[in-house]
Amino acid sequence: MYTKIAIIATFFSLWLSGYLQSPNQEYAAFILIFSLGILHGSNDIKLLSKVDTSANTFKLVLYIIVYIAVVLIAGLLFYYIPTIALILFVIFSAFHFGEQHWNNIEGIGINFNRILFLSYGLSVLFLLFVCNPEPTIKIIFELCSIQFNSDWFVWLLAASVICWGLYAGILVYKKKLSLDRLLFEIFLLFVLALVFKTATLIWAFAIYFIYWHSIPSMLEQINFLYNEVSIKSFLKYLKSSFLLWLISISSLFLTFFLLQNEAYLYPLVFAFLGSITFAHSFIISWMFSLKK
C-alpha cells in the first residue's frame, strides 16, 4: 500500500521540480529533512528499551551514554578527519538505506544480505552523485578539501549496480525474490534517475530520503514498538520522539547561527546527518535482527 503512495509522491515531487526553482527546491528539501527526516531517527532511545527487553535502568543509561558518545565521535571525525568520516558516512548510509529497503527479503545468509544492502544503497547514492556531479563535488571539497573527479562517480555507480544486479539475480534464481519485484526495483531506479537528474542535489536527496527511507522506517519502527500502525500509535511515536527531535534541530540551527555563513549550510547538514546515522543504523539493524 505505502509503495503506491511513495510512487505517487515521487512523481508529484518530480512534477513540482518543474515549478520550484532554486532556492525554493532547497527550502522544500530542508522542511522535509528537518521534519520527517530527522524525526525518523529521533526515537532511538525508545527503540533501545524495546530491542533489549531485559535491560534495567543502569543498562539503558549505559546504552544512552554509548549512543551519545558514538554521535559525538562521528562529529569529531567530520571536524578532524573529514575524509575518513565522509567515506564511513557513505558506507553506513548506503547499508542503512539498503537494509531498510530490503529487510523483508529472506535472502541466503547474513553476509549475502549485507552485500545486497550495501550494493543497493551505494547504487542509489552514486546515482544521485552522477546526476548532480558539480554540487556533489563542491560539497566534498568544502568538507574534505579534496577535488573529486566526476568520472569516479560513474565507475563507482557501475560497480555498485553490477554487484547489486548479480546478487538480485541470484535471489531470483534461488526463488527468494520474485521477477516482478526485481523488475519493479529496476523501474524504481530509472524513476529515481529521472528525479535526480531533474531536481537539485538537496531536493533530489530529500525526495528519496523521505519517501523511500524515512517514512518506511517510521512505519517499521511504529509497528515494532506498538504492534500496529495507526494514528494512535503514530501519536505515541511522535510524543516519544519529540524531545530528541527538538534537541537535534536546536543543535543544528545553533551551530549554523554561530557559523553565520550560508556556504557551510550543505556541508553542515550532511555532516549532521552523518553523525546521527552511525548510531541510528546500529539500532535499526538490531531491530531488524529481532524481527526475523
Buried (B, 14 or more C-beta within 10 A) or exposed (E): EEEEEBBEBBEEBBEBBEEBEEBEBBEBBBEBBBBBBBBBBBBBBBBBBBBBEEBEEEEBEEBBEEBEEBBEEBBEBBEEEBBEBBEBBBBBBBBBBBBBBBBEBEBBEEEBBBBBBBBBBBBBBBBBBBBBBEBBBBBBEBBBEEEBEEEBBBEBBEBBBEBBBEBBEBBBEEEBBEEEBBEEBEEBBEBBBBBBBBBBBBBBBBBBBBBBBBBBBBBBBBBBBBEEBEEEBBEBBBEBBEEBBEEBBEEBEEBBEEEEEEEBBBBBBBBBBBBBBBBBBBBBBBBBEEEE
